[in-house]
């Protein structure tokens, strides 16, 4: 939750909640990412992005996105990209010995990815 801590704290304050509990956190996520913990989980969501370009960067030690779950999500996405014939539009970078952050080499790879897929062609 550290990534969104300031937003969660501000929302709790605005709601008059003295502390963030599980019910408030569920309410918060219902507003910012509806369905994220329900039927529309990552293995079901990522394939919906195909055939559009998708880059995933994750540390292999990220406690927020454990590697087994990440591999399950990527496998689902890989099947969808293969079915659309657009395998080159999916890339995953799993950073070794890394938690919840983006390393400089992965940032460079992300910038190259954006340049390839987001910049308008001449």
Secondary structure, DSSP 4 states (H G I P E B T S, - for coil): -GGGHHHHHHHHHHTT-SS--HHHHHHHHHHHSTTTTTTS-HHHHGGGGTTS-EEEEEETT-TTS-HHHHHHHHHHHHHHHHHHT-GGGEEEEEETT--SS--HHHHHHHHHHHHHHTSPP-
